[in-house]
Structure formats: structure tokens, C-alpha cells
Amino acid sequence: MLLSNQWESPEDISRIVGITKRNFTRTHRTHQGTAPSPKVWQERFWDHIIRNDADLDVDYIHFNPVKHGLVQAPENYPHSTFAMFVANGEYEIGWGHEEPQALQQMNMLIEPAFLK
């Protein structure tokens, strides 16, 4: 996630993501001792500018580790704010054990095919 209000154009974001990918890949391959052939990144990335709280979709953020198979439920992901949201009464225990319908619909509308 890149946080800034200083981007002048979409090309700035592409340039920064490209540099980040290149540097990470070099470091990863050095530490793992892998040859240059294995792909570390998908071909493209998908960006979304968050202008206000309404643009920040915490449902998507909290469900993403489940969607990608890192955990079975949002509360099991150790790097999540999900437990804080449950404690504040913003989610019920058990939320996200299955993909919420609103996220299924959102994915059909906005997620590019190459990310599915």
C-alpha cells in the first residue's frame, strides 16, 4: 500500500511500484539463491486511490487473507485490525468465515480478470 498525496500522475505510481518490485526481487533472489527465471510478481498491478473513509473498504482488507488462503478466518490473521473492529462492535464474531456477498459483487464489478 502506498500512502501519499504527492503523486502527480498515474505514471508516478507505476514507476514506484516497478522500482519496489525490482528491488524486492533482487533481494529475494539473493537470499533464496534462486535463478532469475522464477516469477515473483504478477504481470500488472491494480490501483485504487482512497480519497476518504468511504473509499477505504475494510471488509475487503479484512477478508483478503482468507480469500488468498493465508488463514481460514479473518480473526486468525495476526497482522489484521479485525479483532479491534470486533471489540468495537463493527463486526460480529464469525464474519468472514465465508466470502460476504457484497465482496463477491464488488469483485465481479471491479477486479480485473488477470487478478482472479
C-alpha positions as CSV (number, residue, x, y, z in Angstrom):
1,M,0.0,0.0,0.0
2,L,1.4,3.4,-1.0
3,L,0.2,6.3,1.1
4,S,0.8,9.8,-0.2
5,N,-0.9,12.8,-1.7
6,Q,2.1,13.8,-3.7
7,W,1.6,11.7,-6.9
8,E,1.4,13.9,-9.9
9,S,0.3,11.3,-12.4
10,P,-0.5,7.5,-12.7
11,E,3.0,7.1,-14.2
12,D,4.5,8.0,-10.8
13,I,2.7,5.1,-9.1
14,S,3.7,2.7,-11.9
15,R,7.3,3.9,-11.6
16,I,7.4,3.4,-7.8
17,V,5.7,0.0,-8.0
18,G,8.2,-1.0,-10.6
19,I,11.2,0.1,-8.5
20,T,9.8,-1.7,-5.5
21,K,9.2,-4.9,-7.4
22,R,12.7,-4.8,-8.9
23,N,14.4,-4.2,-5.5
24,F,12.4,-6.8,-3.7
25,T,13.0,-9.4,-6.4
26,R,16.8,-8.8,-6.3
27,T,16.9,-9.1,-2.5
28,H,14.6,-12.2,-2.5
29,R,16.7,-14.0,-5.1
30,T,19.9,-13.1,-3.3
31,H,18.6,-14.5,0.0
32,Q,16.9,-17.5,-1.5
33,G,19.6,-18.3,-4.0
34,T,17.1,-18.6,-6.9
35,A,17.8,-18.3,-10.5
36,P,16.4,-15.3,-12.4
37,S,13.7,-17.5,-14.1
38,P,11.0,-17.9,-11.3
39,K,8.4,-15.2,-11.4
40,V,7.8,-13.4,-8.1
41,W,5.2,-10.9,-9.3
42,Q,2.1,-10.9,-11.5
43,E,2.4,-9.0,-14.7
44,R,0.4,-6.0,-13.7
45,F,-1.0,-4.3,-10.6
46,W,-4.4,-2.8,-9.8
47,D,-4.5,0.5,-8.0
48,H,-7.3,2.4,-6.3
49,I,-7.0,5.9,-4.9
50,I,-8.5,6.3,-1.4
51,R,-9.8,9.8,-1.0
52,N,-11.9,9.4,2.1
53,D,-13.1,6.9,4.7
54,A,-15.9,5.7,2.3
55,D,-13.2,4.7,-0.2
56,L,-11.4,2.6,2.4
57,D,-13.1,-0.8,2.2
58,V,-12.2,-2.5,5.5
59,D,-14.3,-5.5,4.6
60,Y,-12.1,-6.1,1.6
61,I,-9.0,-5.6,3.7
62,H,-10.1,-8.0,6.5
63,F,-11.3,-10.7,4.1
64,N,-8.3,-10.6,1.8
65,P,-6.1,-13.0,3.8
66,V,-9.0,-15.5,3.8
67,K,-9.6,-15.1,0.1
68,H,-6.0,-15.8,-0.7
69,G,-5.7,-18.9,1.6
70,L,-3.5,-17.5,4.3
71,V,-6.0,-18.2,7.1
72,Q,-9.4,-19.8,7.4
73,A,-11.0,-16.8,9.1
74,P,-10.1,-13.1,9.4
75,E,-9.5,-13.4,13.2
76,N,-6.7,-15.8,12.5
77,Y,-4.6,-13.4,10.6
78,P,-2.0,-12.0,13.0
79,H,-1.4,-8.7,11.2
80,S,-5.0,-7.6,11.0
81,T,-7.1,-5.0,12.7
82,F,-10.1,-7.3,12.6
83,A,-10.0,-8.1,16.4
84,M,-10.1,-4.4,17.1
85,F,-13.1,-3.9,14.9
86,V,-14.9,-6.8,16.6
87,A,-14.1,-5.3,20.0
88,N,-15.6,-2.0,18.8
89,G,-18.8,-3.8,17.7
90,E,-18.2,-3.1,14.0
91,Y,-18.1,-6.9,13.1
92,E,-19.8,-9.9,14.7
93,I,-17.7,-12.9,15.6
94,G,-17.9,-15.3,12.6
95,W,-17.9,-12.6,10.0
96,G,-15.8,-13.5,7.0
97,H,-15.8,-17.3,7.5
98,E,-17.4,-17.2,4.1
99,E,-17.0,-14.5,1.5
100,P,-19.5,-11.8,2.1
101,Q,-21.9,-11.3,-0.7
102,A,-21.1,-7.6,-1.0
103,L,-17.4,-8.5,-1.7
104,Q,-18.5,-11.2,-4.3
105,Q,-20.4,-8.5,-6.1
106,M,-17.6,-6.0,-5.8
107,N,-15.1,-8.4,-7.2
108,M,-17.3,-9.1,-10.2
109,L,-17.5,-5.4,-10.9
110,I,-14.0,-4.1,-10.4
111,E,-11.4,-6.8,-10.1
112,P,-9.5,-7.2,-13.4
113,A,-9.6,-10.7,-14.9
114,F,-5.9,-11.2,-14.6
115,L,-6.1,-10.9,-10.8
116,K,-8.8,-13.6,-10.4
